[in-house]
Amino acid sequence: MYANQYSVSGADVARKFDEAGVLDYLLDNYEALHTQGWRFILPLINDYMNNQKSEMK
């Protein structure tokens, strides 16, 4: 879903998610997120990745 929505390859998504720790974030917040739709979660993932980049600087 993410790759299609943002026109990136699956490999790029996997790399970006791994670098930012997105899967850990999703697992840690499963209870709050599992009832939300993709239109809510995809922008949330982008915000999380952007925040991770800011913290790395």
C-alpha positions in Angstrom: 0.0 0.0 0.0 2.7 2.5 1.0 4.7 1.8 -2.2 1.7 2.4 -4.4 0.6 5.5 -2.6 4.0 7.2 -2.7 5.2 5.7 -6.0 8.3 4.0 -4.7 9.5 0.4 -5.1 8.9 -2.2 -2.5 12.7 -2.5 -2.0 12.8 1.3 -1.2 10.0 1.0 1.3 11.7 -1.9 3.0 15.0 0.0 3.2 13.4 3.2 4.5 11.2 1.4 7.0 14.3 -0.5 8.3 16.4 2.6 8.6 13.7 4.5 10.5 12.6 1.6 12.7 9.0 1.8 11.3 8.1 -1.8 12.0 9.1 -1.5 15.6 7.0 1.7 15.9 4.0 0.0 14.4 4.4 -3.0 16.7 4.8 -0.8 19.7 1.7 1.1 18.8 -0.4 -1.7 17.5 -3.2 -1.2 20.1 -3.8 2.4 19.0 -3.3 1.8 15.3 -5.0 -1.4 14.5 -8.4 0.2 14.3 -7.2 3.0 12.0 -7.4 2.9 8.2 -4.5 3.3 5.8 -5.4 7.0 5.1 -4.6 7.7 8.7 -1.6 5.4 9.1 0.4 6.2 5.9 0.8 9.9 6.8 1.6 8.9 10.3 4.4 6.7 9.0 5.8 9.6 7.0 5.7 11.9 10.0 7.5 9.2 12.1 10.2 8.8 9.4 10.7 12.5 9.1 11.0 12.9 12.9 13.6 10.0 12.9 15.6 11.9 10.2 15.5 15.1 12.2 16.7 13.3 15.3 19.7 11.8 13.4 21.0 15.2 12.4 
